[in-house]
Amino acid sequence: MAGTARETGRIAGIGGGLVGFLVFVEFTSGVLQGYYIPLLTDIARHLDIHDADVNWLEAAQLMLSAIAVPILAKLGDLHGHRRMLLLSAALVAAATVVLAFASSFPVFLVAWAVQGIYAAWLPLQVALIYNRSRGRADQAAQTRRATGLIVAALQLGAIVGALGGGQVGSALAGQFWLVLLIPGFLVAGVCAVVALRVPESVDRQSGSVDATGAALLSVVLLVITGGLTFVRINGAGEAWPWLVTALGLLLVVPFVRYELGRPDPLVDFRVLRSPAMWPVQLTAGLFGVSVLGAQGPLSTFARTDPDDYGYGLGLSTSMVSIVIGGYVISMLVGASQFSRISARTTPRTTLIGAAVLVGTGYLLLVPFHDSLAQVLACMVVAGLGSGALVAALPAAAAAAAPTGRTGVATGLTNTTKVLGGSFASATFAVALAANAPTLADGSAGTAGSLGGYLAVWIICGTTALAAAVALVFVPRLAFSDAPDATDLRSVAPATEHRA
């Protein structure tokens, strides 16, 4: 215990207590991620929408995050990571206030999407930590340990948010605006902490933000999401919505080609040339399918009444928090232990094992989803792996990045993760709405279809196992402080560009 305390003290000492302040920032991020999940069915009834349509909230939020994260990460490398952290916190605070008072679905959708900018907090913080630990012999290990600490705070915040959201939602059901507003007070605290206590990073990179690249990325995401929206509205039997979706996927090719031709791109795909980097980014995208895309379906399945539909758990708002709480507690355990396990094995082995746990947990849900105990046990297995991956991926990307590219590299992990989550959320919305169930009296139900839920779990499980396969191709000593690992950093040069 004393050794653990000394280690935590050394980590917190990076940058004059930097990590200690960032713990609060990431705790708040966790609260935001967990607080609303038990309330999703209540939000659907508040907005008078179908349960499947809450996935569009997640899809819109993740889509905006996919655009905002690389921009903020790049601006952090150019103008300071603390400055961008403060800007993003202010935007999240404003969105949370609007969210509380929005009475229509379009306004709520926009505010919900903007609130998702908090996805940029973790890569910006990892870049701050990595920058402040520069010059230490064990820089990569310090970054892993510090990242594990703030991610543990994230998971603790998610536990508090999930449990608190369920209880507050039940206690203040008649004042739903106040239920939605409460997290805003924590976000205001983040603004104050970052403004007054977090030191700025010292390294700067010359260049500018790739506005054209941001526009192209926006078009790609809008076309893909728009196509899936039309599938949801017109039905899966119509061909043209699928053609629109396919067009969006094809637009990825010119976007990547444009970015590769830019000396200072929005998304630096050249970092993917490293044998240690591309599997990490692929894993982040595949992992985003489950860790981001499956949150809504898990909550709405738990609320679905089996007496009406023949499936679901029929839990109240407060009881849903038990399922979400068990999941995020297991994520906390996984996040807090990944650094210790990596030290005894290798970071690569830990990543592979974590991905296998995620896949196993979700695939077990296919046969075992009839009781709270079954669902909770499966989610604990998936949560252990998810927590380790949440903590490990940004640190792994930072360790594989060249000097001056840590913000870009860590931001890219979040970009690919939210892209995976965005596409998954939109796809899951279509799957859950297909063959929508009806009630015993013949009226249309508001629950998602059982076939849709099974499809969600199968997709989450197989993508996680595919990530484990991709990680097999990572060099054995990647992301470690071993001397033999120094040549595994990205081959993309940290080129300086003059304005």
N, C-alpha and C positions, 0 to 999 in steps of 0.2 A: 504493500500500500504506500509506503514511504517513497519507494522508487517511482511509482506511478505519479505521486504528487510532485516529485522533483521534475519528472518529464513534462507534466502539464505546465509547471511553472516556467520551464525553459521555453516551451512553445509559446506561452502567453507573453514571454519577454521579447518576442520578435517585434521589432519596430516600436519598442517602448510601450508594450501592452496592446499592440494592434489587434491581436487575435481575441483578446478579452472583449473589446468593443464589437468586433465582428460577430462574436457569439450572439450578442443581442440582435444584431441585424438579421442573422440567419434564423434565429429563434422566431422572429416576427414573420419571416418568409414561410417558415413551417406552419405557423398559425394560419396564415392566409391559405396555404395549401390544404390544411385539414379542416378548417372551420366550416366551410361551405358544403363539404361533401355530404354530411348527414342531412343537410337542408335542401338537397337538390329536388326531391319530390315536392317539398313545400314551396320551393321556388317555381316549379312547374305549375302547381295549383295557383300560386300567387299571380303568375303571368298568363294563366289559362292556356297552357300548352301541353302537348303529349309528353309522356316520360321520355320517349326516344329523342325528343327535340332538345333536351338539356345537353345532349352531345354536341349540338351546334354551338352552344355556349363555349364548350371546351375547344371545339375546332376553331372558332373565331379567336379565342384567346391564344391558343397555341400558334395560329397562323401569324398573328401580329407579333408574338414573341419571336418567331423565326426570322422576322424582318428586323425587329428592334435589337435583338441580342448581338448580331454581328456588327450593327452600326454602333451601338454603345461600346462594344469591346474594341472596335477600331478607334473610336474617339478616345477611349481610355488610353490606348497606346500612343495616340497623338497628343492629347491634352491633359492627361492625368486620370487614373482610374478612380480616385476618390471623387473627383469632380463629376464624373459620369454616374457614380454610385449615388451621389446626392441628387442629381437631376432625376434619375429614375425613381428614387424614393419620393420625390415631390409629385411626380406624375401618378404614382400608385396611390398616394394619399388623396389626390384630387379625384381619381377614379372611384375610390372606395366611398367617398362622400356622395358622388353622383349615383352610384349603385344603390345606395340606401333609399334615395328618394325617387328613383326611376319607377314609373307606373306602367310603361309600355315595353313590349318585348324588344323593339329596335333600340331604344335608348339603353335598356338594360344590357343588351348584347354589346353595344359599343363600350359602355363603361366596364363591363366584364372583360372585354378584350384588352382594353388599355391597362387594367389592373394587372394583367399577365406580364407586364414589363418587369415585374420582380424576378422573372427568370434570369435577368441579366445580373442580379446581385451576386450569385455564387461565382461565375467566372471572373467578375471584376474583383471580388475578394481574393480569389486564388491568385490572380495576377498581382494584387497588392502584397500578399504574403510572400510569393515567390520573389518579387522585387526586393522586399525588405530583408530577405534572408540571403541576398546575393553576396557572394564572397565566402560563405560558409562551406566547409569541406563536405558536409552532408546536406546540401541544399535540397536535393530531391526528397530525401527522407524527412527533413524538417517540413517541407511542403505537404508531404503525405500525412504526417502526424497532425499538423495544424488544420489541414483540410478535413481530416477525420473528426477533429474536435468541433469545427463549426458545422459540419454535416450532422454530427450527433446533436448539436443544438437545434438544427433544422428539424430533425426527427422528433426531438422532444417538443418543439413548437407544434409539430403536426399532431402529436398526441394530445397536447393541451387544446389545440384548435378543434380536433375531432370530438373530444369529450366535451369541451366547452360549448361548441356549436350545437350539439345535440341537446344538452341540458338547457342552454339559453333559448334555443328554439322552442322547447316545450314550455318553459317558464314565461316567455314573452310572446306567445303565439298571437296574441291580439295586437301587438305592436311590432309587426314584422320589419318595419323600417329601422327600428332601434336594433333589432337582431342583426341586420345587415351592416349597421354603422359601427358596431362595437370594435371590430378589428382596426378601424381607422385611427383609433387613439394610439395603438401600438405603432402604426406606420408613421404617425406624427413624431413619436419618440425616436424612430429610426432617423428621420430627417435631422433631429436635434443632435443625436449621437454622432452621425457622420459629419455634420457641419462643425461640431465643437471638439471632437475627440479623435477622429481618424486622420492620421497623417497621410500626405499625398505621396504617391510613388515618384521616384526620381528619374528613372529612365524615360526618354522620349524618343519617338520615331518620327522622322519627317514624312510628309505625304499629305493626302487629303482623303475624304470619304468618297467612295465610289457611288455617286448619286444614280448614275445610269444602271449600275449593277443592282442597286436597291429597287429601282423601278422595274427592272426585268424580273427580279425575284418576286416582287409583289404581283406582277402579271401571272407568273407561273402558278403561284399559290392560289390566286383568285380564280383562274381558269379551272384548276383541278377541283378546288372546293366548290366552285359554281357548278361544275358538271355533276358532282356528287349530290349537290342540293337539288338539281333538276331530277336526278334519279329518285330522290326521296319524294319529290312532288308528283312526278309523272309516273312513277312505278318502274321497277327493274325491267319490265318487258319492253320498254321503249328503247330504241337503239341510239337515237341522237344524243341523249345525255351521256351515254357511255363514250360516244365519239368525242364529245367536249372534254371529258375527263382524260381520254387518251391524248388529245391535242395538248392538254396541259402537261402531261408527262413528257411528250415529245419536245416541248419548249425548254425542258431542262437542258437539252443538248446545246442549243445556241447560248444559253445562259452560262454554262460551264466553259464553253469555248471563248466567250467574251471575257470571262473572269481570268482565264489562263493567259489571255493576251494583254491583260492590264498589268502595269508595273506595280500598282498599288490597289489591288482588288478589294471588294467588300468581303468576299469569302475567298480566302487564299487556299485554293485547291492544291497549290504546289506543296503545301505541308504534307499532303497525302502521299508524296513520293517516299517518305520514310517507311521502312518495313515495320516500325513500331507505331506509326501514326494511323495508317489507313484502317487497320483492324479496330482500333479504338473508336474512330469516328463511325465506322459501320456498326459497331456494337452500340454506340450511343443512339443511332437512328433506330435500330431494331428494339433496343431497350425502351425507347420512348413510346412504342406501341402499347406496352403493358403499364409502365409506371405513370404515364400521362393519359393514355387513351381509355384505360379500363376503369378509371375512378368512378365516372358517372354510372356505367352499367352495374358496378358492384353495389353502389348506393341504392339505385332504383330496384335492383333485384331483391335486396334485403327488405325494402319497403313493400314489395308486391305481396298481396294477400293470397295465400294458397287456397283459401276457401272460395275465392272468386275465380281464380285462374288455374288452380291445380299445380302451381309451382310458386316459388318465392318463399321468403321467410316470414312475411307479415309483421315485421318489426316496427315499432314506433320510432319517432325521430330520435328520442333519447337512447333507445336500444340499438339503433344503427351505429351509434358512436362506439359501441362495444366491438363491433366487427372492425370498424375503421381504426379504433384504438389498438386492437390486437395486431393489426397489420403494421401500423406505424411503430408500435413498440418493438416488433421484430425487426423493422428497418433500423431502429435505433441501435439494437444489438449488433446487427450486421455492419452498420457504419462505424461503430465504436471498436469493433474487433478486426476490421480488415487490415489495418496497419500492423497489428501484432501478428496476424496470420501471415501477412506478406513477408515479415521479417524472418519467420520460421521456414517459409517455403520460398516462393518468388512472387512478385506482383502479378506476373502473367498467370501463374497457377491459381492465384486467388481470384482473379477476374474470371477465369474459365469456370471454376467451381461456383462462383456467384451466379453466373448466367445459367448454369445447369439447375441450380436451386429455383430460380425464377420460372424456368420452363416446366420443371416438375410440379411446382405448386399450382400453376394454372391448368395444366393438363389433368391433374387430379380432380379439379373442379368438375370436369365433364361427367364422371360417374358419381362424384360425391358432392352434392349440392342440396340435399333434402333437409338438412337440419343446420341450426346455428353452429353446433360443434364441428360438423364436417366442413362447412365453409370457413370457419375460423381457423381450423387446423391447416387447411390448404393455403390460406392467405398468410399464415405465419411462415410456412415454408418459402413461399414466394417473397415475403417481406425480408427474410434474412438475406437472400441474394440481392434483392433490390437495394437495401441499405448499403451493402458493400459496393455495389456498382455506382450508386449516387456519389459516394465518397471517393471512389477510386478513379473514375473516368476523368474528371477535371485535373486531378493531380498527375495522372498518367500522361495526359496531353501536355501539361506544363513541363514535365520532365523530358518529353520528346521534342519540345519546341526549341528553335534557335533563339539566341538572345534578341530581345526586342519584339518577339512574336508570341509571348505568353498570353497576352490578352486575346489575340486572334485565335490561338490554338485552343484555349479553354473556352472561348466564346463559340468556336466551331462545334465543340462537343454539345453545348446546349442548343445550338442551331439545329444540328442533325437530330438531337433528341426530340425537340419540339416539332420538327418536321414529321418525324415518325409518329408522334402523338397526335398531331393535327390531322394527318391522313387517316390514322386509325379512328379518331373520334368521328370524322365525317363518314367513314365506312361503317362504323358501328351503328351510327344513327340510321343508316339505310338498312342494315341487317336487322336491327331491333324493330323497325317499323314494318318490315315485310311480314306478311301473314299475321297482321295485328289481331290479337284475340278479341273475342266478344264475351259479354257477361251472360249469365244464365237467362236473363230476360230478353236477350237478343240485341241489347244496346252495345254500342262500340265501347271497348275498354280503353283505359289510358296507359296500360302497362305495355312493356316491350314483349316481343314474342320469345317463347322458350328456345326456339331454333336460333334466334338472334343471339341470345345469351350463350348458347353452346358454341356458336361460331366465334364469338368474342374470346372465349376461353381457349379455344383451339388455336386461333391466330396468335394470341399472346404467348401461349406455350411454345408453338413452333418457331416463332421469331426469336424467342430467347435462346432456344437450343441452336438456332442458326448462328446467333451471336457467339455462342460457345465454340462452334466450329471455326468461325472466323478468327477467334483469338488464338487458336492453335498455331496459326501462322506467324504470331508475334515472336521475335527472337527471345530466347530463354531469359536473358539478363536485362531485357528492356525495362525502363522506368526505375532501375535500381541505381545505387551509388557506386556499384562495382566499376573499377577502372576499365574492364573489358566492355562496358556498356556505353562508353563515351562516344563511340562512333555510330551509335544507333539514333542519335538525334536527327531531327529533320534535315534533309539535304537542301531544303530551300534556304538560300542565303538570306541573312538579315540585311537586305540591301537598304541603303539610305537613299531617300529621294528628296531632292530639293524642291521647295515650293515654287 
